[in-house]
Amino acid sequence: MTSSAHEALRGGREAVDRFMSAHLDQTGKPLQETSATDILLTTAAPTVLYEAFTQRREAENGADWLWWWVDRDQATCFGLLVQAKVLKLNGRRWEMGLRYRTEKHEALQIDKLLHSADQYDVPAAYLLYCGDPEYRATLECGMSHGPGGPCRDNARAGVSCVAALAAHNAVQFYGNSFATKVFHDSIPVEDIAAPPSEDTVVLPPVTVARVMSTELTQFLTERQAGARRVAKELLRPVQKIRNTQFAAGLLERANLTAQPLFPHVPEDRGHFPVPYLTHILRGLRTSVPDYVLDVMDGRTPPQKVAMGLGGIVVVTNADRVR
């Protein structure tokens, strides 16, 4: 029987945690991103399908893998451009390498990732390999937590995901403690399509909410599942950040392309580098891209898609309950 996305990714996360612990014991260093990704994807298969590519240009565009969450009926899907990062302890400070620059480029890799996401008309995100609670024992994020206790104690957070816009805000405003803020804002990947918490309301500032379509308002205020829930969970911390920013809401609406679930989205920007609603919700589609269908059917995607990527991941059965 095919497992749910939650079950498959939980198994992948547990495997990554075990290998990271063993690697730390043997070498004193965490796993590299490529090794952790290999372990995650091979363990989560076949519910999680993937196609790895050999021609990579990560130094140029900061990109890594395209992830697509596809509902069982393929009527809704959500894509995002993901780069993997390992949470590392450097002395007493936690780091993620989000300020990384290559020798040939002045731009931060996080800015290049945001730019690269435009090529695929999806949002940008980070896949974080954070070890188990023992590894994170000294992590102090200094922010309030819910009934589950400090974020460092979440046993499921070993493999987590965070929108690049939330990470960009942390890099910009949190100084040397940005990595702990990014970790705090991330969501365990195994939970992202089947979160254990209630699907609470997500709403922009009142002025922005007034120009939203009825369909978008319902999406943000009513319970969602599958690909829709993935998009909503990635948006949630970004919207929370936006609601603390003293910036006027931009009321113009963007016309999204590529068969979006919501064609007209407010272009509110806040203090983010790009309009956050349009950036994230452009990945929520009513039709699965052909190159994603190629991976699902065992075919190799076109070269023009593969050139700038480490690979494509397809999380099937995104709306199947655990």
C-alpha positions as CSV (number, residue, x, y, z in Angstrom):
1,M,0.0,0.0,0.0
2,T,1.3,3.5,-0.9
3,S,2.0,5.5,2.2
4,S,0.9,9.0,2.8
5,A,3.3,11.9,2.3
6,H,3.4,12.4,6.0
7,E,4.4,8.8,6.7
8,A,7.0,8.7,3.8
9,L,8.6,12.0,4.9
10,R,8.6,11.0,8.5
11,G,10.6,7.9,7.6
12,G,13.0,10.0,5.6
13,R,13.5,12.4,8.4
14,E,14.1,9.7,10.9
15,A,16.8,8.2,8.6
16,V,18.5,11.6,8.1
17,D,18.5,12.1,11.9
18,R,20.1,8.7,12.5
19,F,22.8,9.2,9.8
20,M,23.5,12.7,11.1
21,S,24.0,11.5,14.6
22,A,26.3,8.7,13.5
23,H,28.3,11.1,11.3
24,L,28.7,13.5,14.2
25,D,29.9,10.7,16.4
26,Q,32.4,9.6,13.8
27,T,33.6,12.9,12.4
28,G,32.4,15.6,14.7
29,K,30.7,17.3,11.8
30,P,27.1,17.3,10.5
31,L,26.2,15.7,7.2
32,Q,26.6,17.6,4.0
33,E,23.4,18.8,2.3
34,T,23.8,16.5,-0.7
35,S,24.2,13.4,1.5
36,A,21.2,14.4,3.7
37,T,19.0,14.9,0.6
38,D,20.0,11.6,-0.9
39,I,19.1,9.8,2.4
40,L,15.8,11.7,2.7
41,L,14.6,11.0,-0.9
42,T,15.7,7.4,-1.1
43,T,14.0,6.6,2.2
44,A,10.8,8.5,1.3
45,A,10.4,6.8,-2.1
46,P,8.2,5.7,-3.8
47,T,5.5,8.0,-2.3
48,V,8.1,10.8,-2.9
49,L,9.3,10.5,-6.5
50,Y,12.5,12.2,-7.6
51,E,14.7,12.7,-10.7
52,A,18.3,13.8,-10.0
53,F,20.2,15.8,-12.6
54,T,23.9,16.0,-13.2
55,Q,24.3,19.4,-14.9
56,R,24.0,21.8,-11.9
57,R,24.7,25.5,-11.8
58,E,24.1,26.1,-8.1
59,A,27.0,28.6,-7.9
60,E,25.3,30.7,-10.6
61,N,21.7,30.7,-9.5
62,G,21.6,29.5,-5.9
63,A,19.0,26.8,-6.8
64,D,18.9,23.2,-5.8
65,W,15.7,21.2,-6.3
66,L,12.2,21.9,-7.5
67,W,9.7,20.3,-5.1
68,W,6.1,19.7,-6.2
69,W,3.2,18.6,-3.9
70,V,0.5,16.9,-6.0
71,D,-3.0,16.0,-4.8
72,R,-4.3,12.5,-5.7
73,D,-6.7,13.8,-8.4
74,Q,-3.9,16.1,-9.8
75,A,-6.4,19.0,-9.8
76,T,-4.2,21.0,-7.4
77,C,-0.5,21.2,-6.9
78,F,2.0,23.4,-5.2
79,G,5.6,24.0,-6.4
80,L,8.6,25.6,-4.8
81,L,12.3,26.1,-5.6
82,V,14.3,24.7,-2.7
83,Q,17.8,24.9,-1.5
84,A,19.1,22.6,1.2
85,K,21.0,24.0,4.2
86,V,22.4,22.3,7.3
87,L,22.0,24.0,10.7
88,K,25.5,24.1,12.1
89,L,27.0,25.1,15.5
90,N,30.1,27.3,15.1
91,G,31.4,27.8,18.5
92,R,28.4,29.0,20.4
93,R,26.6,30.4,17.4
94,W,24.2,28.6,15.1
95,E,24.6,29.2,11.4
96,M,23.0,28.2,8.1
97,G,25.2,29.8,5.4
98,L,22.4,32.0,4.1
99,R,24.8,34.9,3.7
100,Y,27.0,32.9,1.4
101,R,28.5,34.6,-1.7
102,T,30.4,32.9,-4.5
103,E,33.8,34.3,-5.7
104,K,32.3,35.4,-9.0
105,H,29.1,37.0,-7.7
106,E,28.4,39.8,-5.3
107,A,24.8,39.0,-4.6
108,L,23.9,36.9,-1.5
109,Q,22.9,33.3,-2.4
110,I,19.5,33.9,-0.8
111,D,18.8,36.8,-3.3
112,K,19.9,34.6,-6.2
113,L,17.5,31.9,-5.0
114,L,14.6,34.4,-5.0
115,H,15.5,35.5,-8.5
116,S,15.9,31.9,-9.8
117,A,12.4,31.1,-8.5
118,D,11.1,33.5,-11.1
119,Q,12.3,31.2,-13.9
120,Y,9.9,28.5,-12.7
121,D,7.1,30.8,-11.5
122,V,7.2,29.3,-8.0
123,P,8.2,30.6,-4.6
124,A,11.6,30.0,-3.1
125,A,12.2,28.0,0.1
126,Y,14.9,26.3,2.2
127,L,15.0,22.7,3.2
128,L,16.8,22.7,6.6
129,Y,18.6,19.7,8.0
130,C,18.7,20.4,11.8
131,G,19.5,17.2,13.5
132,D,17.7,15.7,16.5
133,P,16.8,17.5,19.8
134,E,20.0,16.4,21.4
135,Y,22.0,18.1,18.5
136,R,19.9,21.3,19.0
137,A,20.1,21.3,22.9
138,T,21.9,24.6,23.1
139,L,19.7,26.4,20.6
140,E,18.0,29.4,22.2
141,C,15.7,31.3,19.9
142,G,14.5,33.8,22.5
143,M,10.9,33.8,21.1
144,S,7.6,32.7,22.6
145,H,6.4,29.1,22.0
146,G,3.1,27.3,22.2
147,P,2.2,24.3,24.3
148,G,4.7,22.1,22.5
149,G,7.6,23.9,24.2
150,P,10.7,25.4,22.7
151,C,11.1,24.8,19.0
152,R,14.5,23.1,19.6
153,D,12.7,20.2,21.4
154,N,10.4,19.4,18.4
155,A,11.5,15.8,17.5
156,R,10.0,16.2,14.0
157,A,12.1,19.3,13.2
158,G,15.2,17.4,11.9
159,V,14.1,18.1,8.4
160,S,12.1,21.3,8.1
161,C,11.1,23.9,5.4
162,V,10.9,27.7,5.5
163,A,9.9,30.2,2.9
164,A,12.9,32.1,1.6
165,L,11.1,35.4,2.4
166,A,11.0,34.5,6.1
167,A,14.7,33.6,5.9
168,H,15.5,36.9,4.1
169,N,13.7,38.8,6.9
170,A,15.8,37.0,9.5
171,V,19.1,37.7,7.6
172,Q,18.2,41.4,7.2
173,F,17.0,42.1,10.8
174,Y,18.3,39.5,13.2
175,G,22.1,39.9,12.9
176,N,24.2,37.0,14.0
177,S,21.2,35.2,15.5
178,F,19.3,34.9,12.2
179,A,19.8,31.1,12.0
180,T,17.8,30.5,15.2
181,K,15.0,32.8,13.9
182,V,14.9,30.9,10.6
183,F,14.7,27.6,12.5
184,H,11.9,29.0,14.7
185,D,9.9,30.0,11.6
186,S,10.4,26.6,9.8
187,I,7.9,23.8,9.6
188,P,8.7,20.1,9.9
189,V,8.5,18.7,6.4
190,E,6.5,15.6,7.5
191,D,3.9,17.9,9.0
192,I,3.6,20.4,6.2
193,A,0.8,18.6,4.4
194,A,-0.8,17.1,7.5
195,P,0.0,19.5,10.4
196,P,-0.9,18.3,13.9
197,S,-2.1,21.8,14.8
198,E,-5.4,23.4,13.9
199,D,-5.6,25.2,10.6
200,T,-5.9,28.7,12.0
201,V,-6.8,31.9,10.1
202,V,-4.1,33.6,8.0
203,L,-5.0,37.2,7.1
204,P,-3.1,40.1,5.7
205,P,-3.5,43.7,7.0
206,V,-7.1,44.9,6.9
207,T,-6.5,47.2,4.0
208,V,-5.1,44.4,1.9
209,A,-7.8,41.9,2.9
210,R,-10.4,44.3,1.6
211,V,-9.2,43.8,-2.0
212,M,-8.8,40.0,-1.9
213,S,-11.2,37.9,-3.9
214,T,-13.8,35.8,-2.1
215,E,-11.9,32.6,-3.1
216,L,-8.6,33.9,-1.6
217,T,-10.3,35.0,1.6
218,Q,-11.9,31.5,1.9
219,F,-8.5,29.9,1.4
220,L,-6.9,31.9,4.1
221,T,-9.7,31.6,6.6
222,E,-11.1,28.0,6.1
223,R,-9.5,24.6,6.7
224,Q,-7.3,23.4,3.8
225,A,-5.7,20.1,2.9
226,G,-3.0,18.7,0.6
227,A,-1.3,21.1,-1.8
228,R,-3.4,24.0,-0.6
229,R,-2.4,23.4,3.0
230,V,1.3,23.2,2.1
231,A,1.0,26.7,0.5
232,K,-0.9,28.0,3.5
233,E,1.7,26.7,6.0
234,L,4.6,28.2,4.0
235,L,2.7,31.5,3.9
236,R,1.8,31.6,7.6
237,P,5.1,32.7,9.1
238,V,5.6,35.2,6.3
239,Q,2.2,36.7,6.9
240,K,3.0,36.8,10.6
241,I,6.1,38.8,9.9
242,R,4.3,41.1,7.5
243,N,1.7,41.9,10.2
244,T,4.4,43.3,12.5
245,Q,5.8,45.6,9.8
246,F,4.8,49.2,9.8
247,A,4.4,49.6,6.0
248,A,1.3,50.7,4.1
249,G,-0.5,47.9,2.3
250,L,-0.2,48.0,-1.5
251,L,-3.7,47.5,-2.9
252,E,-2.9,46.8,-6.6
253,R,-3.5,43.3,-7.7
254,A,-1.1,41.2,-9.8
255,N,-2.4,38.9,-12.6
256,L,-0.6,35.5,-12.0
257,T,0.1,33.2,-15.0
258,A,0.7,29.5,-15.4
259,Q,-2.8,28.3,-14.4
260,P,-2.8,29.6,-10.8
261,L,-5.4,28.7,-8.3
262,F,-5.8,32.4,-7.5
263,P,-5.3,34.5,-10.7
264,H,-5.6,37.9,-8.9
265,V,-3.5,38.5,-5.8
266,P,-2.8,41.7,-3.9
267,E,0.8,42.9,-4.5
268,D,1.4,43.9,-0.9
269,R,5.1,44.0,-0.2
270,G,5.7,45.2,3.3
271,H,9.5,45.2,3.9
272,F,10.1,42.0,1.8
273,P,12.1,42.2,-1.4
274,V,9.2,41.1,-3.5
275,P,5.4,41.1,-3.1
276,Y,4.9,38.2,-0.7
277,L,1.4,37.0,-1.6
278,T,2.1,36.8,-5.3
279,H,5.5,35.2,-4.7
280,I,4.2,32.3,-2.6
281,L,0.7,31.8,-4.1
282,R,2.0,31.7,-7.7
283,G,3.2,28.1,-6.9
284,L,-0.4,27.0,-6.2
285,R,-1.7,25.6,-9.5
286,T,-4.8,24.0,-11.0
287,S,-2.7,21.9,-13.5
288,V,0.4,19.9,-13.0
289,P,3.3,21.1,-15.2
290,D,4.4,18.7,-18.0
291,Y,7.8,18.3,-16.5
292,V,6.3,17.1,-13.2
293,L,4.2,14.6,-15.1
294,D,7.4,13.4,-16.8
295,V,8.8,12.5,-13.3
296,M,5.6,10.9,-12.2
297,D,5.5,8.8,-15.4
298,G,9.1,7.8,-15.3
299,R,10.3,10.0,-18.1
300,T,13.2,12.4,-18.1
301,P,12.2,16.1,-18.0
302,P,13.3,18.4,-20.8
303,Q,16.9,19.7,-20.7
304,K,15.8,23.3,-20.4
305,V,14.2,22.4,-17.1
306,A,17.0,20.3,-15.8
307,M,19.9,22.6,-16.6
308,G,19.8,24.8,-13.5
309,L,18.6,22.2,-11.0
310,G,19.9,19.4,-8.8
311,G,16.6,17.6,-9.5
312,I,12.9,17.5,-9.2
313,V,11.0,16.0,-6.2
314,V,7.3,15.1,-6.5
315,V,5.4,14.4,-3.3
316,T,2.4,12.4,-4.4
317,N,-0.8,11.8,-2.4
318,A,-0.3,15.2,-0.8
319,D,-4.0,15.2,0.3
320,R,-4.0,11.6,1.6
321,V,-4.6,11.7,5.4
322,R,-2.1,9.9,7.5
